[in-house]
Amino acid sequence: MKRALIIGFCLVTITLLSCSKDDDFTDPDNLSGTEWKSFDVGFAEVEYYLFKFTSNIKFEFWIKEKGEDINKVLSGIYSLSGKTISFDFGDGIIISGVIEGSKMNFAYDGGVSVFTKE
């Protein structure tokens, strides 16, 4: 009986210690190495868009078209200021959005895209 209690206590302790609060993705170090996907694409031939954060300042933008392999189409640098994230694609193209928990929201051309952390 004592052995069962010790094993039970160990299992509960391990379970509690392995649980953590949501990562703060407004910290570039936590964002690095993550992928964020959006199905809010607005084009019938596109399945989804994907942001890959390859470091604490660099990103890649990928597109998955229906019936095709996923393709990297752009890369650049990003910066964070509080919950605001700005992507610099180069050539003066900068897009900003807001990170809230595991979602990023972007407004552009009258539409909104929501990216969710994978």
Beta strands, then each sheet from edge to edge (+ up, - down):
strand 1: 35-38
strand 2: 46-53
strand 3: 58-65
strand 4: 70-81
strand 5: 84-90
strand 6: 93-100
strand 7: 103-108
strand 8: 111-117
sheet 1: 1+ 2- 3+ 4- 5+ 6- 7+ 8- 1+
end
